[in-house]
């Protein structure tokens, strides 16, 4: 099979959550463990860092991987979902898995995959573990797909577990309270394995403390020398020394400060526990070049300068809230510059290309969006997508004005044609919308004449 034929086979034979939603979710570890045994237990062949969380786990995974790469290690990185190419999910030192390795794995294990009735994510996870084992990576950074306790990745015994934060997302599968969702994420915490928690609140802290006690990493409490549970937001490692240790970060979203803090504490935990030696200058270099080293896209990424085109993959209320303040501040700055040049400030327009999937709390997200923007409502190419006409109607009920477009390319094209050189075009709402926009911008040049490219 060609690479394209192989992908078509995987999608058609194994249900994919990112396409069909909850019907593709197959919680439980027994099936994965059985398949791993038949494949020679590749998940036990390399040390790993395991990362869960509602938001920020992708950025945190890439930050950690970049610092490890800068330390001279051969680093596997498994994340999801992909934005443009399936192979984005599986990388070694920033290089995507070769197409022929995807084909070889599927062709060589086709009967096993079918007999086991694996989901799309389980197939991808199996492929990643086999690839990392065959390539003898020094360490792998493994991002949880959904939840944690019953996620297919939770068969590994990592060097370190990391949980970025807890928000209300996938409530139909993980629970409808922060405490219940925290319990699912805390399922990646293992006996004797150090753990870093990025953010806690009154509802989630008791859950993490109970799990830490159960797993023997609580010690005498979070301040004790015997504790192996780090609360990143309470640590001053990065916060006090930000401009000495990590003066620059290639991830430009203001909300990335929290992900940097979590990643930094995780890297210091690995070093403190004697698991991996990571010099400060490697953390500095890794953070400063995280996108170049790992190939990360879609996190407050600038795609074009005139007009300014920015995309971000935040796709739930917790994630959207993280970038909306930065978007407001950006518009204030640009309007202030226009005022200084004695032109009308209102001539700087914010144009938002936006679409969501049906299983998110759409109303909660729409409540956060700016009312003074012009909207280009659209939908990704997935069965999970909320139809553009429906999100337009919901937006209208919230005072958000705009037109509906049947696909991302049409919405983006109109937005770019409408935009003046000083305007801002923002693309977001779902990974699908951002991924399809990246594909469009990569294939073409902006209609205003600027070259398009990743950071």
Secondary structure as the mmCIF struct_conf table of DSSP 4:
data_model
#
loop_
_struct_conf.conf_type_id
_struct_conf.id
_struct_conf.beg_label_comp_id
_struct_conf.beg_label_asym_id
_struct_conf.beg_label_seq_id
_struct_conf.end_label_comp_id
_struct_conf.end_label_asym_id
_struct_conf.end_label_seq_id
HELX_RH_AL_P HELX_RH_AL_P1 UNK A 3 UNK A 13
BEND BEND1 UNK A 14 UNK A 14
HELX_RH_AL_P HELX_RH_AL_P2 UNK A 17 UNK A 20
HELX_RH_3T_P HELX_RH_3T_P1 UNK A 21 UNK A 24
BEND BEND2 UNK A 29 UNK A 29
HELX_RH_AL_P HELX_RH_AL_P3 UNK A 30 UNK A 38
TURN_TY1_P TURN_TY1_P1 UNK A 39 UNK A 40
HELX_RH_3T_P HELX_RH_3T_P2 UNK A 42 UNK A 44
BEND BEND3 UNK A 45 UNK A 46
STRN STRN1 UNK A 48 UNK A 52
BEND BEND4 UNK A 54 UNK A 56
HELX_RH_AL_P HELX_RH_AL_P4 UNK A 57 UNK A 70
TURN_TY1_P TURN_TY1_P2 UNK A 71 UNK A 72
STRN STRN2 UNK A 75 UNK A 78
BEND BEND5 UNK A 80 UNK A 80
BEND BEND6 UNK A 83 UNK A 84
HELX_RH_3T_P HELX_RH_3T_P3 UNK A 86 UNK A 89
STRN STRN3 UNK A 90 UNK A 92
TURN_TY1_P TURN_TY1_P3 UNK A 93 UNK A 94
STRN STRN4 UNK A 95 UNK A 96
HELX_LH_PP_P HELX_LH_PP_P1 UNK A 97 UNK A 98
HELX_RH_AL_P HELX_RH_AL_P5 UNK A 99 UNK A 116
TURN_TY1_P TURN_TY1_P4 UNK A 117 UNK A 117
HELX_RH_AL_P HELX_RH_AL_P6 UNK A 120 UNK A 134
TURN_TY1_P TURN_TY1_P5 UNK A 135 UNK A 136
BEND BEND7 UNK A 138 UNK A 138
STRN STRN5 UNK A 139 UNK A 143
BEND BEND8 UNK A 145 UNK A 148
TURN_TY1_P TURN_TY1_P6 UNK A 149 UNK A 150
HELX_RH_3T_P HELX_RH_3T_P4 UNK A 152 UNK A 155
BEND BEND9 UNK A 156 UNK A 156
BEND BEND10 UNK A 159 UNK A 159
STRN STRN6 UNK A 160 UNK A 163
BEND BEND11 UNK A 168 UNK A 168
BEND BEND12 UNK A 170 UNK A 170
HELX_RH_AL_P HELX_RH_AL_P7 UNK A 171 UNK A 174
BEND BEND13 UNK A 176 UNK A 177
HELX_RH_AL_P HELX_RH_AL_P8 UNK A 178 UNK A 185
HELX_RH_3T_P HELX_RH_3T_P5 UNK A 186 UNK A 188
TURN_TY1_P TURN_TY1_P7 UNK A 191 UNK A 192
STRN STRN7 UNK A 194 UNK A 197
BEND BEND14 UNK A 198 UNK A 198
HELX_RH_AL_P HELX_RH_AL_P9 UNK A 202 UNK A 214
TURN_TY1_P TURN_TY1_P8 UNK A 215 UNK A 216
TURN_TY1_P TURN_TY1_P9 UNK A 219 UNK A 220
TURN_TY1_P TURN_TY1_P10 UNK A 222 UNK A 223
BEND BEND15 UNK A 224 UNK A 224
TURN_TY1_P TURN_TY1_P11 UNK A 225 UNK A 226
STRN STRN8 UNK A 229 UNK A 231
HELX_RH_3T_P HELX_RH_3T_P6 UNK A 232 UNK A 234
TURN_TY1_P TURN_TY1_P12 UNK A 237 UNK A 241
HELX_RH_AL_P HELX_RH_AL_P10 UNK A 242 UNK A 245
BEND BEND16 UNK A 247 UNK A 247
BEND BEND17 UNK A 250 UNK A 250
TURN_TY1_P TURN_TY1_P13 UNK A 254 UNK A 255
HELX_RH_AL_P HELX_RH_AL_P11 UNK A 256 UNK A 272
TURN_TY1_P TURN_TY1_P14 UNK A 273 UNK A 274
BEND BEND18 UNK A 275 UNK A 275
HELX_RH_AL_P HELX_RH_AL_P12 UNK A 280 UNK A 288
TURN_TY1_P TURN_TY1_P15 UNK A 289 UNK A 289
HELX_RH_AL_P HELX_RH_AL_P13 UNK A 290 UNK A 294
BEND BEND19 UNK A 299 UNK A 300
STRN STRN9 UNK A 301 UNK A 304
TURN_TY1_P TURN_TY1_P16 UNK A 305 UNK A 307
STRN STRN10 UNK A 308 UNK A 311
BEND BEND20 UNK A 316 UNK A 316
HELX_RH_AL_P HELX_RH_AL_P14 UNK A 317 UNK A 340
TURN_TY1_P TURN_TY1_P17 UNK A 341 UNK A 342
BEND BEND21 UNK A 343 UNK A 343
HELX_RH_3T_P HELX_RH_3T_P7 UNK A 345 UNK A 347
BEND BEND22 UNK A 348 UNK A 348
STRN STRN11 UNK A 350 UNK A 354
STRN STRN12 UNK A 357 UNK A 357
TURN_TY1_P TURN_TY1_P18 UNK A 358 UNK A 359
BEND BEND23 UNK A 360 UNK A 360
HELX_RH_AL_P HELX_RH_AL_P15 UNK A 362 UNK A 366
TURN_TY1_P TURN_TY1_P19 UNK A 367 UNK A 368
BEND BEND24 UNK A 369 UNK A 369
TURN_TY1_P TURN_TY1_P20 UNK A 371 UNK A 372
BEND BEND25 UNK A 373 UNK A 373
STRN STRN13 UNK A 374 UNK A 377
BEND BEND26 UNK A 381 UNK A 382
TURN_TY1_P TURN_TY1_P21 UNK A 383 UNK A 384
STRN STRN14 UNK A 385 UNK A 385
HELX_LH_PP_P HELX_LH_PP_P2 UNK A 386 UNK A 387
HELX_RH_AL_P HELX_RH_AL_P16 UNK A 388 UNK A 397
TURN_TY1_P TURN_TY1_P22 UNK A 398 UNK A 399
STRN STRN15 UNK A 401 UNK A 404
BEND BEND27 UNK A 406 UNK A 407
HELX_RH_AL_P HELX_RH_AL_P17 UNK A 408 UNK A 418
TURN_TY1_P TURN_TY1_P23 UNK A 421 UNK A 422
STRN STRN16 UNK A 424 UNK A 428
BEND BEND28 UNK A 429 UNK A 430
HELX_RH_AL_P HELX_RH_AL_P18 UNK A 431 UNK A 443
BEND BEND29 UNK A 444 UNK A 444
TURN_TY1_P TURN_TY1_P24 UNK A 447 UNK A 448
BEND BEND30 UNK A 449 UNK A 449
#
